């Protein structure tokens, strides 16, 4: 079977969602902890409790192949300006759980209607170097979805093929100096978009839980 045929089989929406649901429903799923420390084991322990956050991983079930919705943050934000991200943010006191927070943030940031979303399950939490405990929530999105980006937060909304993001060869390891120390992270450049850091780490976590 050719590589293209193999990818079509592995990343066809029905096959992906069935495999993902099985992986996320398995005993022990959600109990592992991923994060920036995986590539940087010398990171110091947080000197304060992690702040809870959630992001939505919206996978669009196109007939030919699945894609993943990502956003480009606006350039004027005080944190992570211009970076590629999933819809998401801090879990509010009024949120029933991480899933509720992820759905709320997707509505606030890109106007994604809950009617277009079918939640598949939650991935293992991701601990960020900046002190967040992020729960990624995987969801199936109907192909006819519409978005209304909040221009105060989101400069662009775009899709990336699931096949590209779930191919380990595309999970490059980058390095930069932060606060005088070299730190490592995943990076996944795609058609002029630079996907890296926490977003790339969460994508890597999705790969490991579903295909690893």
Secondary structure, DSSP 8 states (H G I E B T S, - for coil): --HHHHHHHHHSHHHHHHHHHHHHHSTTTT-SEEEGGGT-TT----SS--EEEEEEEEEE--SS--EEEEEEE-TT-SSSTT-EE-SEEE--TT-SSHHHHHHHHHHHHH---GGGEEEEEE--EEE-TTSEEEEEEEEEE-TT------TTTEEEEEEEEHHHHT-GGG-EEEEEEETTEEEEEEE--BTTB--BHHHHHHHHHHHHHHT-
